[in-house]
Amino acid sequence: MKSFSVAKLINSTSIRQCASVFTGNLFAAGLGFLAVLIVSRKLTVSDFGLFTIALSVIRLVSSLSSLGMDTGMIKHASSFLIDKKTIEAKQVFKTTFIFRLTLSFIIAGIIFASAGLLSTKVFHCSGLAYPLKFAAFGGLTVSLVNYIRSVYHAYQSFKISICFQVLADFGKFISIIVLSFFLCMNVNTAVAIFAFVPVLSVILGFWKLRNELFSTKKILTKNICHKLFSYGKWLAMSSVCGLILPHVSIFMLATMLNSEASGLYGLALNLTYIFSILIGSLNAVMLPKVSRYREIAQIEQYVKNSLKISIGISLIILPFLFFSSNIILFFFGSRYHGSVPIFNWLLLSGIIGAITTPLRAVLYSMNKPRIITITDTGALITVLLGCYFLIPFIGITTPAILLLLVNVSVLCFSSFYIFNQIRTGSFLSSKVKNLDIGSSS
């Protein structure tokens, strides 16, 4: 059998691609950070809390509308592409697009229609109605941008994917600067910018992918479509839990405390967005690769080397823990001093999450989305119940501490499960079932 050195692959191609994706996403996030920085200094802490709630709604709508289908799309399309089945891969893209577009409109429409009720009955602030309506549309546009980027991840065209994100974030940054100089910045205008600017990336993405999205060929054979959605049902549940988890804290703090508390927490959460970038970069590079591996030795070596990469990158970020107070006070002022301890807890939680990411890619490749769903559901329930019972006693840092404890538990469980699967040889049967998707079509 021809030898295959996964270590060599990890140490060359994967590192370069991950570094490229991480650097590009970091640049885009830097633009987004500057936009949020300007908004935070123009608004009061309470108004910034309202802006943070609307921003969380945008992210939630965009995330929930995928229901995990992006991960399934990347996994199956990558398998088809490696087998030179380009037509089948394009059909996967088109099916996922139709599903994503339909669900995005439904979720955005529900939030738009109920914005007034949510603002008064849930968040107890009538001034949040219009920001929530803007956020509903923003969730739709950001959802489509994320879909377009996922298609290019499946093609492993990571630079093109980065360009779409940079375009959106650069547009937000420029728009915020212009409005801050010529108009009075308020919650409505800030949220509107984050909601409408991504339309530029959507239009460009539709034009670039017009052959994949708007062809007149049939969507998918019945068998492949069944496999895609059968795999996606677990991803849908996992996606709902995993994507609500970072934002549920803001909503809990807003309802149990006040909008100022959500503003302090939201600022810390935005500052730790670097881990979302890191995790997204690792997923973008690792998931298409690990989906193409066929042997236990490849997976085993992948796990060891990818963990070295994620741990190494996380250790580089760790020193920010010691300078968090100076950074926050310098950029945002003393009124955000309450964000410092929240940031520190979220920083530690993000490091653990980044280390866990390569293991989640392995579970996806092993056709074990059920395991990820169980851990994500348990994490969400733990944070929800923990916040409800502990916020009155511990205060604003409660959600961040709970996230750290949950991430440590998930890392320990995932590590034990994967290495047990490799040791017992159960991984082989999982991959055989996965290959049947392509062969039976």
TAQUI-V632001 format. One record per backbone hydrogen bond with DSSP energy under -1.0 kcal/mol. NH is the residue of the N-H (numbers start at 1). CO is the residue of the C=O. If there is no record, write none. Layout:
{{NH & CO} {NH & CO}}
This chain:
{{9 & 5} {10 & 6} {11 & 7} {14 & 9} {15 & 10} {16 & 12} {17 & 13} {18 & 14} {19 & 15} {20 & 16} {21 & 17} {22 & 18} {23 & 19} {24 & 20} {25 & 21} {26 & 22} {27 & 23} {28 & 24} {29 & 25} {30 & 26} {31 & 27} {32 & 28} {33 & 29} {34 & 30} {35 & 31} {36 & 32} {37 & 33} {38 & 34} {39 & 35} {40 & 36} {41 & 37} {42 & 38} {43 & 39} {48 & 44} {49 & 45} {50 & 46} {51 & 47} {52 & 48} {53 & 49} {54 & 50} {55 & 51} {56 & 52} {57 & 53} {58 & 54} {59 & 55} {60 & 56} {61 & 57} {62 & 58} {63 & 59} {64 & 60} {65 & 61} {66 & 63} {69 & 66} {72 & 68} {73 & 69} {74 & 70} {75 & 71} {76 & 72} {77 & 73} {78 & 74} {79 & 75} {80 & 76} {81 & 77} {82 & 78} {83 & 79} {84 & 81} {85 & 80} {86 & 84} {89 & 85} {90 & 86} {91 & 87} {92 & 88} {93 & 89} {94 & 90} {95 & 91} {96 & 92} {97 & 93} {98 & 94} {99 & 95} {100 & 96} {101 & 97} {102 & 98} {103 & 99} {104 & 100} {105 & 101} {106 & 102} {107 & 103} {108 & 104} {109 & 105} {110 & 106} {111 & 107} {112 & 108} {113 & 109} {114 & 110} {118 & 114} {119 & 115} {120 & 116} {121 & 117} {122 & 118} {123 & 118} {125 & 119} {128 & 125} {129 & 126} {132 & 128} {133 & 129} {134 & 130} {135 & 131} {136 & 132} {137 & 133} {138 & 134} {139 & 135} {140 & 136} {141 & 137} {142 & 138} {143 & 139} {144 & 140} {145 & 141} {146 & 142} {147 & 143} {148 & 144} {149 & 145} {150 & 146} {151 & 147} {152 & 148} {153 & 149} {154 & 150} {155 & 151} {157 & 152} {158 & 156} {161 & 157} {162 & 158} {163 & 159} {164 & 160} {165 & 161} {166 & 162} {167 & 163} {168 & 164} {169 & 165} {170 & 166} {171 & 167} {172 & 168} {173 & 169} {174 & 170} {175 & 171} {176 & 172} {177 & 173} {178 & 174} {179 & 175} {180 & 176} {181 & 177} {182 & 178} {183 & 179} {190 & 186} {191 & 187} {192 & 188} {193 & 189} {194 & 190} {195 & 191} {196 & 192} {197 & 193} {199 & 196} {200 & 197} {202 & 198} {203 & 199} {204 & 200} {205 & 201} {206 & 202} {207 & 203} {208 & 204} {209 & 205} {210 & 207} {213 & 209} {214 & 210} {225 & 221} {226 & 222} {227 & 223} {228 & 224} {229 & 225} {230 & 226} {231 & 227} {232 & 228} {233 & 229} {235 & 231} {236 & 232} {237 & 233} {238 & 234} {239 & 235} {240 & 236} {241 & 237} {242 & 238} {243 & 239} {244 & 240} {245 & 241} {248 & 244} {251 & 247} {252 & 248} {253 & 249} {254 & 250} {255 & 251} {256 & 252} {257 & 253} {262 & 258} {263 & 259} {264 & 260} {265 & 261} {266 & 262} {267 & 263} {268 & 264} {269 & 265} {270 & 266} {271 & 267} {272 & 268} {273 & 270} {275 & 272} {277 & 273} {278 & 274} {279 & 275} {280 & 276} {281 & 277} {282 & 278} {283 & 279} {284 & 280} {285 & 281} {286 & 282} {287 & 283} {290 & 286} {291 & 287} {292 & 289} {299 & 295} {300 & 296} {301 & 297} {302 & 298} {303 & 299} {304 & 300} {305 & 301} {306 & 302} {307 & 303} {308 & 304} {309 & 305} {310 & 306} {311 & 307} {312 & 308} {313 & 309} {314 & 310} {315 & 311} {316 & 312} {317 & 313} {318 & 314} {320 & 317} {321 & 318} {322 & 319} {327 & 323} {328 & 324} {329 & 325} {330 & 326} {331 & 327} {332 & 328} {336 & 333} {337 & 334} {339 & 336} {340 & 337} {343 & 339} {344 & 340} {345 & 341} {346 & 342} {347 & 343} {348 & 344} {349 & 345} {350 & 346} {351 & 347} {352 & 348} {353 & 349} {354 & 350} {355 & 351} {356 & 352} {357 & 353} {360 & 356} {361 & 357} {362 & 358} {363 & 359} {364 & 360} {365 & 361} {366 & 362} {367 & 364} {368 & 363} {372 & 368} {373 & 369} {374 & 370} {375 & 371} {376 & 372} {377 & 373} {378 & 374} {379 & 375} {380 & 376} {381 & 377} {382 & 378} {383 & 379} {384 & 380} {385 & 381} {386 & 382} {387 & 383} {388 & 384} {389 & 385} {390 & 386} {391 & 387} {393 & 390} {394 & 390} {398 & 395} {401 & 397} {402 & 398} {403 & 399} {404 & 400} {405 & 401} {406 & 402} {407 & 403} {408 & 404} {409 & 405} {410 & 406} {411 & 407} {412 & 408} {413 & 409} {414 & 410} {415 & 411} {416 & 412} {417 & 413} {418 & 414} {419 & 415} {420 & 416} {421 & 417} {422 & 418} {423 & 419} {424 & 420} {426 & 421} {427 & 421} {428 & 425} {430 & 426} {431 & 427} {432 & 428} {433 & 429} {434 & 430} {435 & 431} {436 & 432} {437 & 434} {439 & 435} {440 & 436}}
